[in-house]
Amino acid sequence: MFHYKTHGTCSSAIDLEIEDGIITYCKFTNGCKGNTEGLARMVIGQKAEEVARRLSGVPCRGTTSCPDQLSRAIAAYSET
């Protein structure tokens, strides 16, 4: 399980698993429960690279958001 500490959002962390380029697990800690749970459910089974591309740069508070932080978590996961 990969644990990513978020920055600049209501959520404080994202737990993530990717197998063969597909997101198999995603869970946000804190944040807007409906939005983060819905986002996490939507990305499971999707290609991580495509999810990261689509969500990168989505703003909410300032220049980042929970979706943007997920794209950063995917990038960080790929670097491990």
Secondary structure, DSSP 8 states (H G I E B T S, - for coil): -EEEE--SSSEEEEEEEEETTEEEEEEEEES-HHHHHHHHHHHTTSBHHHHHHHHTT--SBTTB-HHHHHHHHHHHHHT-
